[in-house]
Amino acid sequence: MSKNAIPGFAWFIPLVPLALAAIIYFGDLQSSSFLLINQFTQQLPDTLWAWLTFLGNGWGLFALAFPLLLLAPRILTAGIFAGAIAAVTSSVLKGIFNLPRPAGILTEGSFYRIGEVLLHRAFPSGHTLTAFAIASAFYFSASKEKRMPLLLLFVVAAFVGLSRNAVGAHWLTDVLGGAGFGIWCGMIGAWLANLFPASQLGPKKIWAHIIALGGVVATYSHFTQKMDLELNQPLQYASIAVIVITLVLYGKAQFTQAPPK
C-alpha cells in the first residue's frame, strides 16, 4: 500500500456529521441549536470569528497556503484540486436544497449577526466545506508518518464552521453538512494529487507556473475585493505579503540550478 494511501474506512467518516445534521434538522432542533451557539460565541471578540471565517474563504486559504508551492507542491496541489471540487459541490448543493438562512427565518434582533444580511442558500456552509476540504486534502496527501500533526487542521476547520454560527450566517446543520461533504472533497483532491507525477511538481515545471499565475490573480482579488467582512482587511494585506514573498522566492528558483542526482 502506498504511503499516501487513503484508508478505506476514512470514506465513511463524513457520514457522522451528516447524520448529526439530519438528527438536528428532523428533530426540530434547528433554531435552538443555532441560538445556543450564537449566544455563547458572543463571549469572544468579533475579530476572532471574522478571521476564522476568512480561513474558509477560498482565496484566503489559497494565499495563506501559497508558500507550499516551494515547500510541499504535492500538498498544495491536493488543496487546489480539493478547493475546486469543493466550490462546485457547494454551488450544486446550495442550488438543490436552497434552504433559508437564520436571517430568513428568525426575527431581526433575536440573534447576533456580523456583516451583511444573508437570506438564502444555507445548506451547506460553503466556508466550512472549503475549510474541511483543504484540511482533508492536506492530511491525506501527506505521507502517513507525517499526518499526525495535520490533525490540527481539522480542529481549525471546526472553528471555521463555528464562526459561521457566530456571525449569524449559518445553522449548525449547514456547518455539519459542510464538514461532511468537505472531507469527501478533500479526500478526492488528495487522491488526484497523489496520482500527479513527481517529475511535474518542481518550481520550473508548467504546473508550478500555473499556480504562480494563480497567486497573481489571488493578489488582485485581495486588493480589489472584500473577503467576507471588513474586519478581515488586515488578513487580506498579510495574505498579499505572503504571496509576494513566495513569488519572489519562486522567481529566484527559476535561476537556481538543481543539485545533481
KOLFIFI-389759 format. One line per 8 residues: number of its first residue (from 1); for each residue y, z, x of C-alpha. Coordinates in nm, 3 decimals, decimal comma. Layout:
N
NUM> Y/Z/X  ... $
***
This chain:
261
1> 0,000/0,000/0,000  0,348/-0,088/0,128  0,567/0,197/0,250  0,828/0,076/-0,002  0,583/0,052/-0,292  0,675/0,193/-0,631  0,407/0,431/-0,768  0,256/0,318/-1,097 $
9> 0,332/0,648/-1,275  0,703/0,610/-1,196  0,735/0,334/-1,455  0,662/0,590/-1,727  0,928/0,841/-1,618  1,210/0,673/-1,820  1,015/0,741/-2,138  1,109/1,110/-2,108 $
17> 1,488/1,075/-2,153  1,434/0,803/-2,414  1,205/1,034/-2,613  1,463/1,314/-2,592  1,730/1,073/-2,717  1,511/0,985/-3,015  1,448/1,354/-3,095  1,821/1,432/-3,090 $
25> 1,915/1,127/-3,295  1,648/1,155/-3,564  1,664/1,535/-3,559  2,026/1,523/-3,676  2,146/1,689/-3,354  2,381/1,410/-3,252  2,715/1,574/-3,330  2,617/1,933/-3,247 $
33> 2,476/1,845/-2,903  2,786/1,638/-2,820  3,034/1,904/-2,932  2,850/2,177/-2,741  2,860/1,982/-2,414  3,212/1,853/-2,472  3,343/2,205/-2,528  3,152/2,356/-2,236 $
41> 3,271/2,092/-1,986  3,637/2,167/-2,063  3,600/2,467/-1,831  3,621/2,228/-1,536  3,921/2,009/-1,441  3,972/1,663/-1,590  3,991/1,512/-1,242  3,632/1,613/-1,170 $
49> 3,499/1,437/-1,480  3,719/1,134/-1,422  3,594/1,097/-1,065  3,234/1,137/-1,177  3,291/0,865/-1,436  3,416/0,645/-1,151  3,071/0,679/-0,994  2,930/0,497/-1,295 $
57> 3,171/0,206/-1,263  3,001/-0,100/-1,112  3,295/-0,198/-0,892  3,347/0,160/-0,782  2,985/0,207/-0,681  2,977/-0,126/-0,500  3,283/-0,030/-0,297  3,155/0,315/-0,201 $
65> 2,814/0,174/-0,106  2,963/-0,121/0,083  2,902/0,026/0,434  2,530/-0,020/0,365  2,595/-0,387/0,436  2,570/-0,289/0,802  2,371/0,034/0,783  2,094/-0,045/0,533 $
73> 2,124/-0,400/0,395  1,795/-0,390/0,203  1,901/-0,077/0,015  2,238/-0,233/-0,065  2,058/-0,547/-0,181  1,846/-0,336/-0,415  2,162/-0,178/-0,551  2,324/-0,518/-0,610 $
81> 2,017/-0,652/-0,791  1,989/-0,333/-0,997  2,360/-0,334/-1,080  2,343/-0,692/-1,205  2,034/-0,618/-1,416  2,198/-0,301/-1,548  2,512/-0,490/-1,654  2,308/-0,742/-1,853 $
89> 2,084/-0,473/-2,001  2,380/-0,260/-2,108  2,557/-0,554/-2,271  2,245/-0,667/-2,458  2,151/-0,318/-2,583  2,506/-0,236/-2,691  2,512/-0,558/-2,890  2,176/-0,487/-3,052 $
97> 2,246/-0,127/-3,156  2,627/-0,142/-3,191  2,642/0,228/-3,279  2,973/0,415/-3,327  3,104/0,643/-3,055  3,218/1,002/-3,119  3,577/0,890/-3,189  3,443/0,655/-3,455 $
105> 3,268/0,938/-3,642  3,433/1,270/-3,567  3,778/1,379/-3,678  4,059/1,329/-3,427  4,125/1,659/-3,251  3,778/1,803/-3,318  3,668/1,727/-2,962  3,825/1,686/-2,620 $
113> 3,897/1,334/-2,500  4,033/1,186/-2,176  4,157/0,828/-2,174  4,180/0,563/-2,442  4,008/0,584/-2,780  3,670/0,407/-2,782  3,507/0,349/-3,119  3,211/0,113/-3,093 $
121> 2,913/0,002/-2,879  2,798/0,353/-2,796  2,431/0,314/-2,707  2,352/0,322/-2,422  2,618/0,466/-2,194  2,692/0,183/-1,950  2,824/0,418/-1,682  2,514/0,635/-1,699 $
129> 2,288/0,330/-1,699  2,463/0,193/-1,390  2,456/0,526/-1,205  2,084/0,577/-1,266  2,010/0,212/-1,185  2,175/0,246/-0,843  2,012/0,584/-0,776  1,671/0,443/-0,869 $
137> 1,726/0,125/-0,666  1,829/0,314/-0,354  1,542/0,559/-0,390  1,261/0,309/-0,445  1,387/0,057/-0,187  1,375/0,321/0,087  1,054/0,387/0,275  0,850/0,676/0,136 $
145> 0,923/0,913/0,423  1,299/0,876/0,366  1,302/0,916/-0,014  1,319/1,294/-0,049  1,694/1,335/0,033  1,772/1,044/-0,202  1,658/1,254/-0,499  2,011/1,398/-0,487 $
153> 2,134/1,062/-0,614  1,963/1,131/-0,946  2,146/1,464/-0,968  2,476/1,284/-0,913  2,378/1,024/-1,174  2,305/1,305/-1,421  2,655/1,444/-1,367  2,796/1,095/-1,420 $
161> 2,620/1,096/-1,755  2,753/1,442/-1,832  3,104/1,318/-1,755  3,074/1,063/-2,036  3,030/1,352/-2,280  3,309/1,546/-2,109  3,565/1,265/-2,150  3,460/1,218/-2,512 $
169> 3,329/0,865/-2,473  2,956/0,904/-2,548  2,696/1,105/-2,735  2,418/1,283/-2,546  2,175/1,024/-2,687  2,380/0,748/-2,520  2,356/0,929/-2,189  1,981/0,985/-2,216 $
177> 1,929/0,623/-2,315  2,139/0,509/-2,021  1,932/0,725/-1,786  1,602/0,585/-1,912  1,697/0,219/-1,907  1,890/0,268/-1,584  1,586/0,396/-1,397  1,391/0,090/-1,507 $
185> 1,671/-0,142/-1,395  1,680/0,029/-1,058  1,306/0,000/-1,011  1,317/-0,372/-1,085  1,609/-0,412/-0,845  1,418/-0,224/-0,574  1,106/-0,434/-0,634  1,306/-0,754/-0,594 $
193> 1,483/-0,626/-0,283  1,154/-0,523/-0,126  1,043/-0,886/-0,158  1,356/-1,004/0,026  1,266/-1,139/0,375  1,380/-0,906/0,652  1,487/-1,210/0,854  1,759/-1,281/0,596 $
201> 1,919/-0,936/0,598  2,117/-0,948/0,924  2,500/-0,944/0,935  2,508/-1,309/1,038  2,292/-1,433/0,752  2,415/-1,615/0,441  2,322/-1,326/0,212  2,543/-1,090/0,414 $
209> 2,830/-1,339/0,391  2,791/-1,349/0,012  2,801/-0,969/-0,006  3,106/-0,965/0,221  3,279/-1,207/-0,015  3,190/-0,969/-0,296  3,371/-0,699/-0,100  3,686/-0,911/-0,102 $
217> 3,656/-0,955/-0,479  3,600/-0,581/-0,520  3,916/-0,510/-0,319  4,116/-0,735/-0,550  3,965/-0,565/-0,855  4,056/-0,219/-0,725  4,413/-0,336/-0,660  4,467/-0,502/-0,995 $
225> 4,256/-0,307/-1,246  4,242/0,048/-1,377  3,893/0,180/-1,316  3,839/0,362/-1,645  4,105/0,635/-1,609  4,444/0,683/-1,440  4,306/0,989/-1,262  4,080/0,757/-1,064 $
233> 4,362/0,582/-0,878  4,316/0,788/-0,557  3,947/0,691/-0,556  4,042/0,327/-0,602  4,260/0,339/-0,291  3,987/0,521/-0,099  3,739/0,253/-0,208  3,968/-0,019/-0,078 $
241> 3,985/0,159/0,257  3,604/0,180/0,270  3,570/-0,193/0,203  3,839/-0,294/0,453  3,694/-0,082/0,735  3,347/-0,219/0,665  3,474/-0,578/0,663  3,644/-0,522/0,998 $
249> 3,318/-0,396/1,147  3,132/-0,679/0,976  3,371/-0,932/1,132  3,320/-0,774/1,472  2,942/-0,804/1,427  2,979/-1,181/1,397  3,079/-1,197/1,763  2,823/-0,947/1,893 $
257> 2,504/-1,072/2,050  2,189/-0,925/1,905  1,976/-0,738/2,162  1,677/-0,938/2,290  1,347/-0,859/2,121 $
***
